[in-house]
Structures are given as C-alpha cells and as structure tokens.
C-alpha cells in the first residue's frame, strides 16, 4: 500500500533515525526540530500505522520554496516515495505560484534523474558545498519554475 503524504506539524520521533541513515553529514535533532516553525513546510510519507518512511523539508520565503532536505528510509528507497514527496511539493508550489530551488550532490545521479524527471533544470554549481569522505564535493543548483510560477 502506498504511503500517505501529509504535512507534518510536529516533530516525529523517528525523523532523526532516517536522517542519520540517509546522509553522510546528517542534521542534528535540534536542527530538525527547529524546522517545525512557520517559515518551513514539511511533508512526511506515512504508512497506515503512521510510521514515517520519508520526509522533505522546505523553507518558504515569499514566492520561493527551497528544498532543504529530503530523505527516505533506506529499506523503502526505490519504491517511489521520494517521487511522491516531490509531487506533493510541486503541487504546493504551483498553488502558491512559487519556484522551487534545491542543491544536490554532483555524485547523486539517482536524485538528479528524479529531479530532471520532474522538470527541474540545472542552473548553476556550488563548488565544495557538501562534506564527503574525501573532503568536499560540488553541488548542482537546480530550479523548477512550474507553469504557474512567476518569472
């Protein structure tokens, strides 16, 4: 059964576990909790028993949505949950006539393909942006300007 994509309004206890399992340099619990403020939009993918399978955290500033973090529990990756979260984000951005911006590791080919399949375009590069095992790696800056987003 496909998970439900819902707006999260309070910090779920298993969010940190997913964050630590998915990222080389994970956010702290304090940072994750701080995102549950008015200027953030957070979507979660929940099972029928309300188990968190994934989430995306978006900072909202005027007519721009900045996708800050997206993660899916490793045991559920490859099942379309990231795509469901991204689709919900685009629905919200389109309704708000907002653009979406994100950074992605240049080595994360799977994520880049996913973003491109949703109409994101590479608009730049941030050198030495992400920490990695060998030091730092570049990030691609990608943007989505949906049909309803302002120029």
Protein Blocks (a to p, Z undefined) as FASTA:
>chain_A
ZZdddddfbdcfklmmmmmmmpmbacdfklmmmmmcfkbccdddddfkopafbdcdddde
hjaccdfbdcddfklgonlmmmmmmmmmmmmmmmnopacdddddfklmmlmmmmmmnopa
cfbdcehkbgcfklpacddddddddfkbcZZ
